[in-house]
Amino acid sequence: MTTSTRLPDLTARLAETALVTAPFHLADGARLDNYFDEYRLAADPELLRDTATAMATLVPSNAQLLAGIELGGVPLVVALSAATGLPAVFMRRRPKGYGSRRQIEGAAFNGHRTVLVDDVVRSGGQLLAMARILRIAGAPVSDALCVLERPLGGRTLLTEHNITLHSLLTEDDLVVSQTGDPS
């Protein structure tokens, strides 16, 4: 049973609120016909809370820490931290150029089993890069969570590096929810 069949109302609300049908250009130059707008999700406190509550069921029981990746993963990890009671860290793509000059901010993380959190997983490259940074810093990472998984190789790449991806929804779940057509 997929998350979308267990939580049809949440899936429909996510599709209605955050699935945008319009051209979207990815950093690698690829183009999508629709995209998941994590800012629309984060801007809706009820939907963000309900999404985090649903994602909390995907957090492995041995997790000790959650790590949100800028920018889409940060509101999610705050809400997920509140839903699970687990502490959180916030990860920048690059170390801050002033002040603390840190790339990882928040709770103590060294030696804590950490779960990465992001909004959408496509190729998996960003999650893998963040997992490497955490591992080098002393935080074991073997799991990642996302709201939406697009079938662009992310799961395979992460599996090759001993990271299990737990996705709340797949692209097909949102499209089916929006159209009502499972074909």
QUIQUI-V548356 format. One record per backbone hydrogen bond with DSSP energy under -0.5 kcal/mol. NH is the residue of the N-H (numbers start at 1). CO is the residue of the C=O. If there is no record, write none. Layout:
nh:co
NH:CO
NH:CO
//
This chain:
nh:co
5:2
6:2
7:3
11:7
12:8
13:9
14:10
15:11
16:12
17:13
18:14
19:14
19:15
20:18
20:35
21:19
22:20
22:33
24:32
26:24
26:30
29:26
32:24
35:20
37:18
37:35
38:36
40:37
41:37
42:38
43:39
44:41
45:43
48:44
49:45
50:46
51:47
52:48
53:49
54:50
55:51
56:52
57:53
57:54
58:55
59:55
59:56
63:60
64:113
65:113
66:87
67:115
68:89
69:117
70:91
73:69
74:69
74:71
75:71
76:72
77:73
78:74
79:75
80:76
81:77
82:78
83:79
84:80
85:81
87:64
89:66
90:105
91:68
92:103
96:102
101:98
105:90
107:88
111:138
112:109
114:140
115:65
116:114
116:143
117:67
118:145
121:148
122:120
128:124
129:125
130:126
131:127
132:128
133:129
134:130
135:131
136:132
137:133
138:134
138:135
139:134
140:138
142:114
143:114
144:164
145:116
146:166
147:118
147:119
148:119
149:169
150:121
150:148
152:122
152:150
154:122
157:153
158:154
159:155
160:156
161:157
161:158
162:159
163:158
164:142
165:163
166:144
167:165
168:146
169:147
171:149
174:170
175:171
176:172
177:173
178:174
179:175
180:176
182:180
//
